[in-house]
Amino acid sequence: MSVFRSIQEDDLVSSIAKATKRLVYMAPGVSKATADAIKTKLEVQEIAIIIDGDEECCRLGYCDAEALASLNTEAQAHDVALRRHTGLRLGFLMADNEVLIW
């Protein structure tokens, strides 16, 4: 794998699907496909989800409001905290030992 590459939604979904021990997702928002992938991994031992998710992020296309609401509901059902950090404009995904930054 090269150090620099273009990160697409398929890359995020694929990396999330491979996670078995650790999943950290931090981004301005979440798409439906990425939220669905995260929902299948809410039982992972170490998990952290940090999203900005404000109206501006949705307006700019960084976040799907329905996907965020669905992820929040599913996370609460699994007793996983969905954290919020205002002003996020970079994305970070750690799935086990793989790290993607966009």
Buried (B, 14 or more C-beta within 10 A) or exposed (E): EEEEEEBEEEBBBEBBEEBEEBBBBBBBBBBBBBBBBBBEBBEBEEBBBBBBBBEBBBEEEBBBEEBBEBBBEBBEEEEBEBEEEEEBEEBBBBBBEBEBEE
